[in-house]
Amino acid sequence: MSVVDGRTPGNDIWSHFADFLSELIARHAEELDIDSLPDPKKVIMFQDLQDVYLRFIRLSLQARKEADAKLSLENRADIWYSPYIQISGFKEKAS
């Protein structure tokens, strides 16, 4: 083995941590029941699908609010520029 900065390549803090984790997992593998864990690819795909769905919902709500605001403004414009004037509940044509 070659020595880099006074340490051998496999003898740094991360290799000790990796050894510790592997021993810990090996000791408790039966309790962890690792074989029954879900496939990580499916979990990631599900999370991505969920993110896309939530973004679609947010954009749909935003588009609906914008359409409602535009419709509200158009309705107000129709009221103000209407040739009819409402007097005491009845509509009379403006002269």
N, C-alpha and C positions, 0 to 999 in steps of 0.2 A: 504494500500500500504506500501511496505517496502521502507526504505530510504537507498540508496547506495551512499556513498561519499557525503552526504548532499543533494542529489537530489533524487527526486522520479523517477522511471524508465521511465515514460512517459513525463518527464519535462526536457528534455535536448535540446541542440541547434538543433539537427536533427528533433525532434518532432515539434519544432516551424517552422522549414523550411518546413516540410511536411504539416503542417497546412496552411502555407502561400501558398504553391503550390496548395493545394486542393481548397482553396478559390479562387485563381486566375483562375484555370481551371473552377471551377463552375461559376464564374462570366462571363467568356468569352467562355463558351462551345458552344454556338450557333454560334459565329463568327468562332471558330476553326473547326466546322463541323467534329468532331471526328469520327462520324459514317461512314463517307465516306473515311476515311484513309485506305490504303491497309493493308491486313493481314500481320503482321510482319514475320510470318513463311514463307510466299511466297517470301517476299522481301529478307530474309536471304538466302533462297534456291536459288533464282535468282543470288544473289551476289556470292554465293559459286560456282554455275555453271559457272558464268562469270570468276571467278578466275581459275577454272580448265581449261576452254577453253584458257585463256591467257597463262597459263603455258604450255599447249599443243602446242600452236603456237610458243612460245619461244624455247621449246625443239626441235620442228620440224625445225625451222630455224637454230638452232645450229647444228643439225644433218646434214642438207643440206650443211652448210658451211664446216663442217668437211669432208663430202663426196667430195665436190668440191675441197678442199685442197688436199685430197688424190689423186683424179683423176688428178689434176694438177701436182702433184709430179710424178705420174706414167707416164704421158705424157712427162714430162721432161726427165725421165729416158729412155723412148723409143727413144727420140731424140738423147740423148747422146750415147746410146749403140746400135744405129741402125747400121746395116751392110752397110747402104747406106750413102753416103756423098753427100750433095747438092752442086753442082757447077753451078754457074750462072743460077739458076733456073731449071737445069736438074738434075735428080738423076742418079748417076753412082754407080755401085757396087764397094765397097772397096776391094782392092786386098790384 
